[in-house]
Amino acid sequence: MTRRSIAPRLAVLLAASTAASLLLGGCGTVNTTSTREAPSTDSVPARTRVNDLFTEIFLHVRDVRMFPAKSGVMQAQIDVANDGFETRGFSYLITWLDARGNSIESPMSTWKTARVAAGGSITISSVAPGPEATDFSIQVRRAS
Amino acid sequence: MTASRVLATSSLLLALAACGSPGKYIETGGTDSIVSVGEVDIQDLQTAASGMLESLVAQGVLSTAPHQPARLRIERVVNDTSSAFDVGELTYRMREQLVNSGQATVLTAYGADAESPEAQERLKQEAFRQGQTTVDSLQPDFFLTGKITQLKRSAGSTKQVTYTFRLTLTDSRTGQEAWTKVVDVTKQGTKNAVGY
């Protein structure tokens, strides 16, 4: 078989594999939009720092909000988006802090897992264990 | 076989034997924990307890009780799954948070299956001495009941199981449901794994 006869076959094979990859990449991809354009009134300035944490696992944070729940205790919500082409999973641990910056030990503070589809976003949330909690810290780890 | 070859083979075998993972302590329920596809793991119970508590605390149901802290009686929580575990692993985690934070107190001397029959007997004797027929401090504001179920499915060698934890608080004054919460934990895979 000569080199000339291999070339077209190789081109067809390349085209086919590229198309297959694109098709497979498209599977499970989520397209997201929202009617809201203005940032939430409960957004907190920590978004950049939290986003830096998530960027390390190839995700990004759209918003971080903190607001009082129905009972008056604080609740945190973090919108995590996946701009990549594959579903990404991660584990996170949210620890609540009191006004003096001390962590509040509670069985409510446990490692949790989440998965974000390609192109999609999720909201992870946490409720403070009590009224003494005013702030939180978050640890993130890419799922194995 | 020469002596040096025997020595080399023995060394290799010894080295291979030493390759096994040595015992170590890990964070309970942490990301190094074992994930069992067909069993309820410690991290599943922690997730369920955390989800239940977050909902209960956020809703503020306990603060509506006539007594503060709210008097809570933990009734039957049925484990209707094929995984053998003590439901106390779930309820005790919740008790720890609710009791220690002062939001609720658990009545351990109430009912036919009181956790502390001695305390129950002493309270009854005290009430009898005072001419009372019931012990007021043993009247609960809420009853906690629940059920844990599972839904198993498979596709080829991939197994999937959803464990559904559901708890309900019933208001003892009205007999009506005051709070309810469902927490799902779904696991999928072909075999158990270390870490998640």
Chai-1 contact restraints between the chains, C-beta under 6 A:
chainA,res_idxA,chainB,res_idxB,connection_type,confidence,min_distance_angstrom,max_distance_angstrom,comment,restraint_id
A,A69,B,A58,contact,1.0,0.0,6.0,A-B,restraint_1
A,K70,B,Q59,contact,1.0,0.0,6.0,A-B,restraint_2
A,K70,B,G60,contact,1.0,0.0,6.0,A-B,restraint_3
A,S71,B,A58,contact,1.0,0.0,6.0,A-B,restraint_4
A,S71,B,G60,contact,1.0,0.0,6.0,A-B,restraint_5
A,V73,B,V57,contact,1.0,0.0,6.0,A-B,restraint_6
A,S91,B,T31,contact,1.0,0.0,6.0,A-B,restraint_7
A,S106,B,Q97,contact,1.0,0.0,6.0,A-B,restraint_8
A,P107,B,A49,contact,1.0,0.0,6.0,A-B,restraint_9
A,P107,B,R93,contact,1.0,0.0,6.0,A-B,restraint_10
A,P107,B,E96,contact,1.0,0.0,6.0,A-B,restraint_11
A,P107,B,Q97,contact,1.0,0.0,6.0,A-B,restraint_12
A,M108,B,S50,contact,1.0,0.0,6.0,A-B,restraint_13
A,M108,B,L53,contact,1.0,0.0,6.0,A-B,restraint_14
A,M108,B,E54,contact,1.0,0.0,6.0,A-B,restraint_15
A,T110,B,G29,contact,1.0,0.0,6.0,A-B,restraint_16
A,T110,B,Q46,contact,1.0,0.0,6.0,A-B,restraint_17
A,T110,B,S50,contact,1.0,0.0,6.0,A-B,restraint_18
A,W111,B,G30,contact,1.0,0.0,6.0,A-B,restraint_19
A,W111,B,T31,contact,1.0,0.0,6.0,A-B,restraint_20
A,K112,B,T47,contact,1.0,0.0,6.0,A-B,restraint_21
A,V127,B,E54,contact,1.0,0.0,6.0,A-B,restraint_22
A,V127,B,V57,contact,1.0,0.0,6.0,A-B,restraint_23
A,V127,B,A58,contact,1.0,0.0,6.0,A-B,restraint_24
A,G130,B,S101,contact,1.0,0.0,6.0,A-B,restraint_25
A,R141,B,T31,contact,1.0,0.0,6.0,A-B,restraint_26
A,S144,B,G195,contact,1.0,0.0,6.0,A-B,restraint_27
